[in-house]
């Protein structure tokens, strides 16, 4: 026998559906009205014709798109390689900072100093120092490619930030978890590997994805070292056509790259209970 909702329950469901349809219609109409007002204010401004010709030239956009898209592919590759290296370096830094005992004080001090220095330095300064300083040493094996040096600068800077994210995740695991693991005969290293790290990594996935979004944008800064990425390609196309539309094209491509990742981060944060810092406090959530 199939379950059939009562008449009152059906009335409640119908009322909820009508309210949802009404809310959707109001949200749609208010959005249309706001966009229409913004567009009207923009196109009615005195300088709009000049801005339109300088920044929104369709022919220039179509002509410059292939070169900028090819540059964006370089940004994506740099971001992918940097992300892998950042996770490895940052995890090592986080583990070094959580070591206990006086014998590990030099390791903790070095890791802390690294994090403090590279969190304090602006990324653009790190890019300039690495990009022009390392080749000046003329040491054997040091890369001279602008792409490699830019990737190294990104790894150095972002590792400091991600290390703190990992350390926060490790320290959010309750000490009783380690005590329980030790009581079962696991060493401290085994407890860290099998008990603490899996929980810590799951807890910090949303902020890690936020850092990945920021990394995808900051990868465009390698253009200051001469790499032909999307930003540099847009600069070249701007000089070629004497028009700023290629910068708008590059911006649209970067936004198209980051929006899906941002939305995925939001969904994952809600599923994992990370929003509102509930996961760290309760240790619960859909993914745990």
MORAGI-V84573 format. One record per backbone hydrogen bond with DSSP energy under -1.0 kcal/mol. NH is the residue of the N-H (numbers start at 0). CO is the residue of the C=O. E is the energy in kcal/mol with one decimal. If there is no record, write none. Layout:
BEGIN
nh | co | e
NH | CO | E
NH | CO | E
END
This chain:
BEGIN
nh | co | e
9 | 5 | -2.3
10 | 6 | -2.0
11 | 7 | -2.3
12 | 8 | -2.7
13 | 9 | -2.4
14 | 10 | -2.4
15 | 11 | -2.6
16 | 12 | -2.4
17 | 13 | -2.3
18 | 14 | -2.4
19 | 15 | -2.5
20 | 16 | -2.5
21 | 17 | -2.3
22 | 18 | -2.7
23 | 19 | -2.4
24 | 20 | -2.3
25 | 21 | -2.6
26 | 22 | -2.5
27 | 23 | -2.4
28 | 24 | -2.6
29 | 25 | -2.6
30 | 26 | -2.0
31 | 27 | -2.4
32 | 28 | -2.5
33 | 29 | -2.3
34 | 30 | -2.6
35 | 31 | -2.5
36 | 32 | -2.2
37 | 33 | -2.4
38 | 34 | -2.7
39 | 35 | -2.5
40 | 36 | -2.5
41 | 37 | -1.9
42 | 38 | -2.8
43 | 39 | -1.5
44 | 41 | -1.1
47 | 44 | -1.5
50 | 46 | -2.3
51 | 47 | -3.2
52 | 48 | -2.0
53 | 49 | -1.8
54 | 50 | -2.6
55 | 51 | -1.7
60 | 56 | -2.2
61 | 57 | -2.5
62 | 58 | -2.1
63 | 59 | -2.2
64 | 60 | -1.3
67 | 63 | -2.0
68 | 64 | -3.0
69 | 65 | -2.1
70 | 66 | -1.8
71 | 67 | -2.3
72 | 68 | -1.7
73 | 69 | -1.0
74 | 70 | -1.7
75 | 71 | -2.4
76 | 72 | -2.0
77 | 73 | -2.6
78 | 74 | -2.5
79 | 75 | -2.4
80 | 76 | -2.5
81 | 77 | -2.6
82 | 78 | -2.5
83 | 79 | -1.7
84 | 80 | -2.1
85 | 81 | -3.0
86 | 82 | -2.1
87 | 83 | -1.8
88 | 84 | -2.7
89 | 85 | -3.1
90 | 86 | -2.2
91 | 87 | -1.9
92 | 88 | -2.3
93 | 89 | -2.8
94 | 90 | -2.6
95 | 91 | -2.1
96 | 92 | -2.1
103 | 100 | -1.2
104 | 101 | -1.6
107 | 103 | -2.6
108 | 104 | -2.9
109 | 105 | -2.4
110 | 106 | -2.4
111 | 107 | -2.6
112 | 108 | -2.7
113 | 109 | -2.5
114 | 110 | -2.3
115 | 111 | -2.6
116 | 112 | -2.5
117 | 113 | -2.4
118 | 114 | -1.7
119 | 115 | -1.1
120 | 116 | -1.5
125 | 121 | -1.8
126 | 122 | -2.5
127 | 123 | -1.9
128 | 124 | -2.9
129 | 125 | -2.9
130 | 126 | -2.7
131 | 127 | -2.0
132 | 128 | -1.7
133 | 129 | -1.2
136 | 133 | -1.3
137 | 134 | -1.1
141 | 138 | -1.3
148 | 144 | -2.5
149 | 145 | -2.3
150 | 146 | -2.4
151 | 147 | -2.3
152 | 148 | -2.1
153 | 149 | -2.2
154 | 150 | -2.4
155 | 151 | -2.6
156 | 152 | -2.1
157 | 153 | -2.7
158 | 154 | -2.0
160 | 156 | -1.0
161 | 157 | -2.8
162 | 158 | -2.2
163 | 159 | -1.1
164 | 160 | -1.4
165 | 161 | -2.6
166 | 162 | -2.5
167 | 163 | -2.3
168 | 164 | -2.0
169 | 165 | -2.6
170 | 166 | -2.6
171 | 167 | -1.1
172 | 169 | -1.0
176 | 173 | -2.0
178 | 174 | -2.4
179 | 175 | -2.5
180 | 176 | -2.0
181 | 177 | -2.7
182 | 178 | -2.1
184 | 181 | -1.5
185 | 180 | -2.0
190 | 186 | -2.6
191 | 187 | -2.2
192 | 188 | -2.3
193 | 189 | -3.0
194 | 190 | -1.9
195 | 190 | -2.2
196 | 191 | -2.9
199 | 195 | -2.8
200 | 196 | -2.9
201 | 197 | -1.7
202 | 198 | -1.8
203 | 199 | -1.4
207 | 203 | -2.1
208 | 204 | -2.4
209 | 205 | -1.8
210 | 206 | -2.0
211 | 207 | -1.8
212 | 208 | -1.9
213 | 209 | -2.1
214 | 210 | -2.4
215 | 211 | -2.2
216 | 212 | -1.3
217 | 213 | -2.7
218 | 214 | -1.6
219 | 216 | -1.7
220 | 217 | -2.0
221 | 218 | -1.3
222 | 219 | -1.2
223 | 220 | -1.8
224 | 221 | -1.5
225 | 222 | -1.5
226 | 221 | -1.2
228 | 226 | -1.8
232 | 228 | -2.8
233 | 229 | -2.2
234 | 230 | -2.1
235 | 231 | -2.5
236 | 232 | -2.6
237 | 233 | -2.2
238 | 234 | -2.1
239 | 235 | -2.0
240 | 236 | -2.2
241 | 237 | -1.3
242 | 237 | -1.1
243 | 53 | -1.8
246 | 243 | -1.1
247 | 243 | -1.1
248 | 244 | -2.2
249 | 245 | -2.4
250 | 246 | -2.3
251 | 247 | -2.5
252 | 248 | -2.2
253 | 249 | -2.3
254 | 250 | -2.4
255 | 251 | -2.6
256 | 252 | -1.5
257 | 253 | -2.1
258 | 254 | -2.6
261 | 257 | -2.6
262 | 258 | -2.7
263 | 259 | -2.3
264 | 260 | -2.1
265 | 261 | -2.1
266 | 262 | -2.4
267 | 263 | -2.6
268 | 264 | -2.5
269 | 265 | -2.2
270 | 266 | -2.5
271 | 267 | -2.4
273 | 268 | -1.9
274 | 268 | -1.1
276 | 273 | -2.2
278 | 272 | -1.3
281 | 277 | -3.0
282 | 278 | -2.3
285 | 270 | -1.6
END
